[in-house]
Amino acid sequence: MTALEQHVSFFDRNKDGIITPKEYREGLLAIGFDDAAAASSTVLGHVALAPFTNPPGAPLPYINMYVKYMYRTVHGSDTGAFDKKGRFVPKNFEKIFKHAHKKRDALNWLELEKMLTANRDLLNPPSWVAAETEWRLIHHLAKDKEGYLHKDAVRGIYDGSVFVELEKRRATLHKET
């Protein structure tokens, strides 16, 4: 399993290699999205990604995402931490944090914006929106109380472990109430 496949496998709730809209929504709810955000993110995510991840010869409509083909969603303006085959590239991951100035291994939102601007593929403006959307979500999910996104949390996003942690944390909070 590639790093990118690991990253998305949390949302393959029944582990059959296919992420249905229902499973994606369930995963988003499990990590703390409210109903409206989960529903809109499910629609946007599947409309944007599913057509790229369907196997050759798959019948229309392309509404499911196939874990095996997620590498096809790697786009311009990203960090390069996933290569074109979905493998993790540690050297490129480390480059994310060259933009960290206030804290050595953590980025605030302004530093993230500078990183996004530096990574823009000038020949692919639509990829700017994809990168911005992904990093807004990452920041929202994994920032600390001061608004910093720490290296270990970002690594957890890339390998998918942060999603498991968020689900456990949310389940614990529900048990306590």
N, CA and C atoms as a LAMMPS dump frame, in Angstrom:
ITEM: TIMESTEP
0
ITEM: NUMBER OF ATOMS
531
ITEM: BOX BOUNDS ff ff ff
-5.0000000000000000e+02 5.0000000000000000e+02
-5.0000000000000000e+02 5.0000000000000000e+02
-5.0000000000000000e+02 5.0000000000000000e+02
ITEM: ATOMS id mol type element x y z
1 1 1 N 0.858 -1.181 0
2 1 2 C 0 0 0
3 1 3 C 0.898 1.236 0
4 2 1 N 0.654 2.163 -0.922
5 2 2 C 1.451 3.388 -0.96
6 2 3 C 1.027 4.314 0.177
7 3 1 N 1.84 5.328 0.405
8 3 2 C 1.528 6.305 1.452
9 3 3 C 0.214 7.018 1.158
10 4 1 N -0.033 7.337 -0.107
11 4 2 C -1.289 8.007 -0.463
12 4 3 C -2.479 7.077 -0.228
13 5 1 N -2.322 5.806 -0.533
14 5 2 C -3.395 4.839 -0.264
15 5 3 C -3.65 4.744 1.238
16 6 1 N -2.586 4.76 2.024
17 6 2 C -2.715 4.765 3.492
18 6 3 C -3.471 6.008 3.947
19 7 1 N -3.109 7.143 3.356
20 7 2 C -3.714 8.43 3.69
21 7 3 C -5.239 8.387 3.546
22 8 1 N -5.733 7.776 2.474
23 8 2 C -7.178 7.769 2.213
24 8 3 C -7.899 6.546 2.757
25 9 1 N -7.163 5.522 3.158
26 9 2 C -7.821 4.264 3.544
27 9 3 C -8.721 4.396 4.772
28 10 1 N -8.486 5.4 5.605
29 10 2 C -9.378 5.638 6.746
30 10 3 C -10.824 5.784 6.265
31 11 1 N -11.012 6.399 5.115
32 11 2 C -12.355 6.668 4.601
33 11 3 C -12.972 5.465 3.903
34 12 1 N -12.197 4.426 3.674
35 12 2 C -12.704 3.166 3.138
36 12 3 C -13.155 2.344 4.344
37 13 1 N -14.32 2.663 4.836
38 13 2 C -14.774 2.15 6.128
39 13 3 C -14.917 0.629 6.153
40 14 1 N -15.259 0.013 5.026
41 14 2 C -15.402 -1.445 5.023
42 14 3 C -14.181 -2.154 4.429
43 15 1 N -13.143 -1.382 4.096
44 15 2 C -11.844 -1.895 3.631
45 15 3 C -11.941 -2.776 2.384
46 16 1 N -12.817 -2.382 1.449
47 16 2 C -12.931 -3.132 0.196
48 16 3 C -12.195 -2.462 -0.972
49 17 1 N -11.478 -1.372 -0.682
50 17 2 C -10.724 -0.676 -1.72
51 17 3 C -11.524 0.385 -2.463
52 18 1 N -12.778 0.562 -2.071
53 18 2 C -13.654 1.537 -2.725
54 18 3 C -14.223 2.46 -1.653
55 19 1 N -14.086 3.758 -1.885
56 19 2 C -14.652 4.74 -0.952
57 19 3 C -15.931 5.275 -1.575
58 20 1 N -17.052 4.863 -1.02
59 20 2 C -18.345 5.334 -1.513
60 20 3 C -18.641 6.693 -0.886
61 21 1 N -19.563 7.456 -1.465
62 21 2 C -19.945 8.717 -0.82
63 21 3 C -20.416 8.506 0.626
64 22 1 N -21.145 7.426 0.863
65 22 2 C -21.627 7.135 2.221
66 22 3 C -20.457 6.917 3.178
67 23 1 N -19.457 6.158 2.756
68 23 2 C -18.303 5.903 3.605
69 23 3 C -17.503 7.188 3.862
70 24 1 N -17.354 7.989 2.824
71 24 2 C -16.602 9.23 2.962
72 24 3 C -17.287 10.145 3.979
73 25 1 N -18.594 10.265 3.854
74 25 2 C -19.367 11.086 4.789
75 25 3 C -19.23 10.551 6.216
76 26 1 N -19.337 9.231 6.375
77 26 2 C -19.18 8.618 7.702
78 26 3 C -17.797 8.92 8.284
79 27 1 N -16.768 8.855 7.443
80 27 2 C -15.416 9.16 7.898
81 27 3 C -15.278 10.607 8.335
82 28 1 N -15.86 11.516 7.555
83 28 2 C -15.804 12.934 7.908
84 28 3 C -16.54 13.21 9.217
85 29 1 N -17.697 12.588 9.395
86 29 2 C -18.427 12.738 10.653
87 29 3 C -17.613 12.178 11.817
88 30 1 N -16.926 11.065 11.57
89 30 2 C -16.134 10.42 12.621
90 30 3 C -14.976 11.294 13.094
91 31 1 N -14.453 12.154 12.219
92 31 2 C -13.333 13.001 12.629
93 31 3 C -13.778 14.385 13.079
94 32 1 N -15.102 14.606 13.145
95 32 2 C -15.592 15.834 13.754
96 32 3 C -16.277 16.836 12.851
97 33 1 N -16.48 16.501 11.585
98 33 2 C -17.24 17.408 10.725
99 33 3 C -18.691 17.43 11.176
100 34 1 N -19.359 18.571 11.039
101 34 2 C -20.795 18.592 11.289
102 34 3 C -21.504 18.066 10.037
103 35 1 N -22.812 17.838 10.146
104 35 2 C -23.561 17.234 9.032
105 35 3 C -23.442 18.018 7.731
106 36 1 N -23.588 19.333 7.808
107 36 2 C -23.554 20.161 6.596
108 36 3 C -22.171 20.123 5.943
109 37 1 N -21.129 20.266 6.742
110 37 2 C -19.764 20.246 6.201
111 37 3 C -19.43 18.873 5.622
112 38 1 N -19.865 17.814 6.289
113 38 2 C -19.615 16.462 5.786
114 38 3 C -20.343 16.235 4.464
115 39 1 N -21.581 16.687 4.384
116 39 2 C -22.352 16.504 3.146
117 39 3 C -21.73 17.281 1.988
118 40 1 N -21.402 18.547 2.213
119 40 2 C -20.837 19.342 1.12
120 40 3 C -19.444 18.848 0.737
121 41 1 N -18.639 18.45 1.703
122 41 2 C -17.303 17.924 1.402
123 41 3 C -17.384 16.598 0.657
124 42 1 N -18.375 15.809 0.975
125 42 2 C -18.57 14.535 0.273
126 42 3 C -18.893 14.785 -1.195
127 43 1 N -19.819 15.684 -1.446
128 43 2 C -20.179 15.992 -2.831
129 43 3 C -18.966 16.545 -3.579
130 44 1 N -18.326 17.552 -3.005
131 44 2 C -17.168 18.173 -3.66
132 44 3 C -16.039 17.167 -3.877
133 45 1 N -15.738 16.393 -2.853
134 45 2 C -14.659 15.415 -2.946
135 45 3 C -14.904 14.375 -4.016
136 46 1 N -16.104 13.856 -4.048
137 46 2 C -16.407 12.805 -5.026
138 46 3 C -16.531 13.355 -6.447
139 47 1 N -17.094 14.524 -6.597
140 47 2 C -17.183 15.127 -7.935
141 47 3 C -15.774 15.414 -8.463
142 48 1 N -14.901 15.931 -7.591
143 48 2 C -13.552 16.315 -8.012
144 48 3 C -12.625 15.119 -8.213
145 49 1 N -12.734 14.1 -7.375
146 49 2 C -11.737 13.027 -7.38
147 49 3 C -12.177 11.714 -8.011
148 50 1 N -13.435 11.35 -7.848
149 50 2 C -13.886 10.035 -8.312
150 50 3 C -13.59 9.767 -9.792
151 51 1 N -13.821 10.712 -10.688
152 51 2 C -13.538 10.412 -12.101
153 51 3 C -12.082 10.011 -12.365
154 52 1 N -11.149 10.522 -11.574
155 52 2 C -9.742 10.201 -11.769
156 52 3 C -9.363 8.842 -11.197
157 53 1 N -10.155 8.343 -10.255
158 53 2 C -9.765 7.139 -9.52
159 53 3 C -10.479 5.877 -9.986
160 54 1 N -11.352 5.99 -10.957
161 54 2 C -12.066 4.806 -11.41
162 54 3 C -11.168 3.945 -12.288
163 55 1 N -11.315 2.621 -12.176
164 55 2 C -10.483 1.723 -12.985
165 55 3 C -10.859 1.817 -14.465
166 56 1 N -9.942 1.424 -15.343
167 56 2 C -10.251 1.439 -16.78
168 56 3 C -11.501 0.619 -17.071
169 57 1 N -12.379 1.178 -17.885
170 57 2 C -13.597 0.476 -18.283
171 57 3 C -14.73 0.543 -17.28
172 58 1 N -14.557 1.27 -16.201
173 58 2 C -15.626 1.373 -15.192
174 58 3 C -16.83 2.08 -15.809
175 59 1 N -18.026 1.616 -15.48
176 59 2 C -19.227 2.242 -16.044
177 59 3 C -19.504 3.607 -15.401
178 60 1 N -20.136 4.462 -16.157
179 60 2 C -20.583 5.753 -15.62
180 60 3 C -21.769 5.523 -14.709
181 61 1 N -22.101 6.346 -13.756
182 61 2 C -21.374 7.531 -13.348
183 61 3 C -20.239 7.163 -12.401
184 62 1 N -19.198 7.97 -12.411
185 62 2 C -18.05 7.747 -11.54
186 62 3 C -18.307 8.421 -10.195
187 63 1 N -18.963 7.701 -9.292
188 63 2 C -19.275 8.314 -7.996
189 63 3 C -18.418 7.774 -6.86
190 64 1 N -17.792 6.633 -7.058
191 64 2 C -16.943 6.054 -6.015
192 64 3 C -15.486 6.397 -6.272
193 65 1 N -14.698 6.426 -5.189
194 65 2 C -13.251 6.625 -5.311
195 65 3 C -12.572 5.287 -5.028
196 66 1 N -11.648 4.933 -5.877
197 66 2 C -10.926 3.671 -5.742
198 66 3 C -9.55 3.949 -5.136
199 67 1 N -9.288 3.346 -3.985
200 67 2 C -8.057 3.58 -3.242
201 67 3 C -6.839 3.29 -4.119
202 68 1 N -6.875 2.211 -4.866
203 68 2 C -5.75 1.773 -5.701
204 68 3 C -5.327 2.823 -6.726
205 69 1 N -6.277 3.669 -7.151
206 69 2 C -6.004 4.648 -8.197
207 69 3 C -5.93 6.093 -7.681
208 70 1 N -5.808 6.257 -6.375
209 70 2 C -5.753 7.618 -5.823
210 70 3 C -4.528 8.397 -6.302
211 71 1 N -3.485 7.694 -6.697
212 71 2 C -2.286 8.391 -7.192
213 71 3 C -2.61 9.29 -8.384
214 72 1 N -3.686 9.004 -9.075
215 72 2 C -4.082 9.823 -10.228
216 72 3 C -4.584 11.207 -9.815
217 73 1 N -4.793 11.412 -8.521
218 73 2 C -5.289 12.708 -8.049
219 73 3 C -4.167 13.644 -7.613
220 74 1 N -2.919 13.184 -7.648
221 74 2 C -1.793 14.053 -7.314
222 74 3 C -1.79 15.189 -8.342
223 75 1 N -1.696 16.419 -7.857
224 75 2 C -1.87 17.583 -8.734
225 75 3 C -0.727 18.573 -8.592
226 76 1 N -0.693 19.517 -9.502
227 76 2 C 0.268 20.602 -9.42
228 76 3 C -0.027 21.454 -8.191
229 77 1 N 0.895 22.282 -7.816
230 77 2 C 0.775 23.206 -6.683
231 77 3 C 0.745 22.495 -5.339
232 78 1 N 1.049 21.207 -5.296
233 78 2 C 1.122 20.546 -3.998
234 78 3 C 2.561 20.6 -3.493
235 79 1 N 2.839 19.952 -2.401
236 79 2 C 4.151 20.031 -1.76
237 79 3 C 5.163 19.054 -2.346
238 80 1 N 4.682 18.072 -3.086
239 80 2 C 5.575 17.031 -3.586
240 80 3 C 5.849 15.957 -2.545
241 81 1 N 5.165 16.028 -1.397
242 81 2 C 5.366 15.015 -0.362
243 81 3 C 4.826 13.655 -0.797
244 82 1 N 3.911 13.646 -1.739
245 82 2 C 3.516 12.421 -2.444
246 82 3 C 4.04 12.568 -3.864
247 83 1 N 4.689 11.532 -4.387
248 83 2 C 5.116 11.593 -5.774
249 83 3 C 3.968 11.176 -6.689
250 84 1 N 4.203 11.13 -7.964
251 84 2 C 3.143 10.837 -8.947
252 84 3 C 2.577 9.425 -8.817
253 85 1 N 3.255 8.557 -8.062
254 85 2 C 2.757 7.203 -7.83
255 85 3 C 2.147 7.044 -6.444
256 86 1 N 2.103 8.145 -5.653
257 86 2 C 1.506 8.11 -4.328
258 86 3 C 2.456 7.712 -3.223
259 87 1 N 3.743 7.652 -3.533
260 87 2 C 4.734 7.315 -2.508
261 87 3 C 5.123 8.578 -1.738
262 88 1 N 5.445 8.395 -0.459
263 88 2 C 5.852 9.504 0.391
264 88 3 C 7.296 9.873 0.08
265 89 1 N 7.568 11.185 -0.018
266 89 2 C 8.908 11.686 -0.32
267 89 3 C 9.368 12.536 0.879
268 90 1 N 10.127 11.944 1.804
269 90 2 C 10.521 12.647 3.025
270 90 3 C 11.223 13.99 2.774
271 91 1 N 12.083 14.046 1.79
272 91 2 C 12.813 15.285 1.5
273 91 3 C 11.843 16.424 1.177
274 92 1 N 10.812 16.139 0.413
275 92 2 C 9.825 17.166 0.07
276 92 3 C 8.933 17.507 1.26
277 93 1 N 8.666 16.514 2.096
278 93 2 C 7.91 16.779 3.318
279 93 3 C 8.668 17.778 4.185
280 94 1 N 9.955 17.578 4.344
281 94 2 C 10.776 18.479 5.162
282 94 3 C 10.775 19.901 4.603
283 95 1 N 10.678 20.041 3.291
284 95 2 C 10.666 21.367 2.665
285 95 3 C 9.449 22.194 3.079
286 96 1 N 8.373 21.531 3.474
287 96 2 C 7.185 22.248 3.946
288 96 3 C 7.574 23.173 5.097
289 97 1 N 8.458 22.695 5.956
290 97 2 C 8.763 23.405 7.196
291 97 3 C 9.89 24.427 7.061
292 98 1 N 10.389 24.621 5.851
293 98 2 C 11.346 25.721 5.655
294 98 3 C 10.612 27.061 5.751
295 99 1 N 9.281 27 5.704
296 99 2 C 8.45 28.202 5.832
297 99 3 C 8.105 28.517 7.294
298 100 1 N 8.5 27.635 8.212
299 100 2 C 8.229 27.843 9.638
300 100 3 C 9.269 28.808 10.202
301 101 1 N 8.832 29.96 10.661
302 101 2 C 9.759 30.963 11.172
303 101 3 C 9.538 31.271 12.656
304 102 1 N 8.305 31.259 13.099
305 102 2 C 8.028 31.573 14.506
306 102 3 C 8.349 30.382 15.414
307 103 1 N 8.009 29.178 14.953
308 103 2 C 8.33 27.941 15.666
309 103 3 C 9.018 27.029 14.661
310 104 1 N 10.048 26.352 15.09
311 104 2 C 10.901 25.584 14.188
312 104 3 C 10.166 24.493 13.407
313 105 1 N 9.336 23.723 14.07
314 105 2 C 8.659 22.593 13.427
315 105 3 C 7.151 22.755 13.411
316 106 1 N 6.693 23.998 13.238
317 106 2 C 5.252 24.257 13.196
318 106 3 C 4.992 25.488 12.331
319 107 1 N 3.852 25.466 11.677
320 107 2 C 3.463 26.567 10.788
321 107 3 C 2.182 27.223 11.282
322 108 1 N 2.156 28.561 11.271
323 108 2 C 0.895 29.248 11.508
324 108 3 C 0.228 29.466 10.152
325 109 1 N -0.968 30.056 10.135
326 109 2 C -1.697 30.179 8.881
327 109 3 C -0.969 31.059 7.877
328 110 1 N -0.373 32.144 8.316
329 110 2 C 0.352 33.029 7.407
330 110 3 C 1.535 32.302 6.759
331 111 1 N 2.245 31.508 7.543
332 111 2 C 3.364 30.725 7.002
333 111 3 C 2.869 29.669 6.014
334 112 1 N 1.724 29.069 6.313
335 112 2 C 1.123 28.12 5.366
336 112 3 C 0.779 28.809 4.048
337 113 1 N 0.216 29.999 4.127
338 113 2 C -0.124 30.746 2.915
339 113 3 C 1.119 31.048 2.078
340 114 1 N 2.211 31.4 2.755
341 114 2 C 3.465 31.658 2.031
342 114 3 C 3.965 30.387 1.355
343 115 1 N 3.839 29.243 2.035
344 115 2 C 4.226 27.965 1.451
345 115 3 C 3.371 27.658 0.227
346 116 1 N 2.06 27.872 0.338
347 116 2 C 1.156 27.619 -0.785
348 116 3 C 1.494 28.504 -1.981
349 117 1 N 1.775 29.75 -1.717
350 117 2 C 2.142 30.677 -2.795
351 117 3 C 3.444 30.225 -3.455
352 118 1 N 4.413 29.816 -2.664
353 118 2 C 5.7 29.364 -3.203
354 118 3 C 5.553 28.094 -4.039
355 119 1 N 4.571 27.263 -3.717
356 119 2 C 4.382 25.984 -4.416
357 119 3 C 3.475 26.075 -5.639
358 120 1 N 2.915 27.231 -5.912
359 120 2 C 1.965 27.339 -7.02
360 120 3 C 2.6 26.981 -8.356
361 121 1 N 1.881 26.138 -9.079
362 121 2 C 2.242 25.811 -10.455
363 121 3 C 1.613 26.897 -11.328
364 122 1 N 2.435 27.8 -11.834
365 122 2 C 1.923 28.954 -12.569
366 122 3 C 1.157 28.577 -13.828
367 123 1 N 1.411 27.385 -14.354
368 123 2 C 0.721 26.94 -15.558
369 123 3 C -0.56 26.16 -15.263
370 124 1 N -0.887 26.046 -13.972
371 124 2 C -2.051 25.25 -13.577
372 124 3 C -2.83 25.946 -12.461
373 125 1 N -3.449 27.102 -12.746
374 125 2 C -4.191 27.832 -11.702
375 125 3 C -5.274 27.02 -10.987
376 126 1 N -5.995 26.091 -11.666
377 126 2 C -6.98 25.309 -10.898
378 126 3 C -6.35 24.51 -9.749
379 127 1 N -5.075 24.15 -9.901
380 127 2 C -4.429 23.391 -8.828
381 127 3 C -4.189 24.251 -7.592
382 128 1 N -4.194 25.571 -7.755
383 128 2 C -4.039 26.464 -6.608
384 128 3 C -5.206 26.272 -5.653
385 129 1 N -6.406 26.154 -6.224
386 129 2 C -7.622 25.978 -5.419
387 129 3 C -7.565 24.639 -4.684
388 130 1 N -7.116 23.593 -5.377
389 130 2 C -7.015 22.278 -4.741
390 130 3 C -6.067 22.323 -3.55
391 131 1 N -4.897 22.907 -3.753
392 131 2 C -3.913 22.983 -2.666
393 131 3 C -4.436 23.821 -1.502
394 132 1 N -5.027 24.944 -1.813
395 132 2 C -5.573 25.835 -0.769
396 132 3 C -6.652 25.104 0.042
397 133 1 N -7.543 24.415 -0.656
398 133 2 C -8.628 23.689 0.014
399 133 3 C -8.072 22.593 0.916
400 134 1 N -7.119 21.828 0.402
401 134 2 C -6.531 20.745 1.197
402 134 3 C -5.857 21.286 2.457
403 135 1 N -5.082 22.357 2.312
404 135 2 C -4.354 22.878 3.461
405 135 3 C -5.263 23.594 4.45
406 136 1 N -6.347 24.189 3.982
407 136 2 C -7.331 24.755 4.926
408 136 3 C -7.908 23.636 5.789
409 137 1 N -8.23 22.536 5.15
410 137 2 C -8.777 21.388 5.872
411 137 3 C -7.742 20.822 6.844
412 138 1 N -6.515 20.647 6.384
413 138 2 C -5.45 20.126 7.241
414 138 3 C -5.253 21.039 8.457
415 139 1 N -5.209 22.337 8.203
416 139 2 C -5.023 23.297 9.298
417 139 3 C -6.186 23.215 10.286
418 140 1 N -7.392 23.165 9.754
419 140 2 C -8.583 23.083 10.604
420 140 3 C -8.558 21.824 11.474
421 141 1 N -8.189 20.706 10.897
422 141 2 C -8.221 19.433 11.618
423 141 3 C -7.095 19.277 12.629
424 142 1 N -5.907 19.772 12.299
425 142 2 C -4.734 19.373 13.066
426 142 3 C -4.002 20.502 13.791
427 143 1 N -4.492 21.733 13.727
428 143 2 C -3.793 22.833 14.404
429 143 3 C -3.931 22.702 15.921
430 144 1 N -2.974 23.296 16.625
431 144 2 C -3.063 23.311 18.084
432 144 3 C -3.909 24.505 18.537
433 145 1 N -4.014 24.705 19.842
434 145 2 C -4.86 25.773 20.375
435 145 3 C -4.377 27.166 19.993
436 146 1 N -3.093 27.286 19.671
437 146 2 C -2.534 28.578 19.26
438 146 3 C -2.596 28.778 17.744
439 147 1 N -3.124 27.782 17.022
440 147 2 C -3.25 27.896 15.574
441 147 3 C -2.056 27.382 14.785
442 148 1 N -1.148 26.684 15.462
443 148 2 C 0.031 26.147 14.779
444 148 3 C -0.208 24.707 14.335
445 149 1 N 0.314 24.418 13.176
446 149 2 C 0.262 23.08 12.606
447 149 3 C 1.654 22.469 12.768
448 150 1 N 1.77 21.489 13.651
449 150 2 C 3.059 20.892 13.989
450 150 3 C 3.434 19.789 13.011
451 151 1 N 4.723 19.587 12.872
452 151 2 C 5.258 18.611 11.921
453 151 3 C 4.671 17.216 12.146
454 152 1 N 4.585 16.782 13.396
455 152 2 C 4.06 15.439 13.659
456 152 3 C 2.584 15.321 13.252
457 153 1 N 1.826 16.389 13.413
458 153 2 C 0.419 16.368 12.997
459 153 3 C 0.313 16.311 11.475
460 154 1 N 1.157 17.071 10.796
461 154 2 C 1.135 17.047 9.319
462 154 3 C 1.555 15.666 8.828
463 155 1 N 2.554 15.085 9.457
464 155 2 C 2.974 13.722 9.072
465 155 3 C 1.819 12.755 9.284
466 156 1 N 1.067 12.952 10.35
467 156 2 C -0.096 12.114 10.616
468 156 3 C -1.2 12.277 9.589
469 157 1 N -1.31 13.457 9.009
470 157 2 C -2.262 13.658 7.909
471 157 3 C -1.797 12.851 6.704
472 158 1 N -0.506 12.967 6.384
473 158 2 C 0.019 12.259 5.213
474 158 3 C -0.099 10.747 5.339
475 159 1 N 0.091 10.188 6.537
476 159 2 C -0.007 8.731 6.656
477 159 3 C -1.383 8.257 7.126
478 160 1 N -2.291 9.203 7.37
479 160 2 C -3.656 8.857 7.747
480 160 3 C -3.866 8.608 9.228
481 161 1 N -2.799 8.559 10.026
482 161 2 C -2.951 8.231 11.447
483 161 3 C -3.695 9.312 12.221
484 162 1 N -3.629 10.542 11.773
485 162 2 C -4.335 11.624 12.467
486 162 3 C -5.846 11.406 12.408
487 163 1 N -6.335 10.826 11.343
488 163 2 C -7.776 10.578 11.225
489 163 3 C -8.236 9.58 12.287
490 164 1 N -7.441 8.544 12.497
491 164 2 C -7.75 7.547 13.524
492 164 3 C -7.746 8.2 14.905
493 165 1 N -6.74 9.042 15.167
494 165 2 C -6.655 9.744 16.451
495 165 3 C -7.861 10.658 16.665
496 166 1 N -8.246 11.394 15.624
497 166 2 C -9.394 12.289 15.745
498 166 3 C -10.675 11.514 16.025
499 167 1 N -10.836 10.374 15.37
500 167 2 C -12.023 9.554 15.61
501 167 3 C -12.043 9.04 17.056
502 168 1 N -10.896 8.589 17.556
503 168 2 C -10.819 8.102 18.94
504 168 3 C -11.119 9.231 19.92
505 169 1 N -10.525 10.402 19.673
506 169 2 C -10.737 11.555 20.551
507 169 3 C -12.211 11.936 20.577
508 170 1 N -12.833 11.942 19.421
509 170 2 C -14.248 12.303 19.324
510 170 3 C -15.117 11.273 20.05
511 171 1 N -14.79 9.987 19.888
512 171 2 C -15.542 8.931 20.566
513 171 3 C -15.411 9.068 22.084
514 172 1 N -14.213 9.409 22.57
515 172 2 C -13.992 9.609 23.996
516 172 3 C -14.802 10.776 24.517
517 173 1 N -14.83 11.862 23.748
518 173 2 C -15.625 13.042 24.157
519 173 3 C -17.1 12.705 24.249
520 174 1 N -17.6 11.889 23.329
521 174 2 C -19.019 11.513 23.358
522 174 3 C -19.32 10.603 24.551
523 175 1 N -18.381 9.758 24.951
524 175 2 C -18.574 8.901 26.116
525 175 3 C -18.66 9.715 27.393
526 176 1 N -17.876 10.817 27.441
527 176 2 C -17.821 11.66 28.633
528 176 3 C -19.056 12.518 28.803
529 177 1 N -19.795 12.763 27.712
530 177 2 C -20.982 13.634 27.816
531 177 3 C -22.25 12.845 27.999
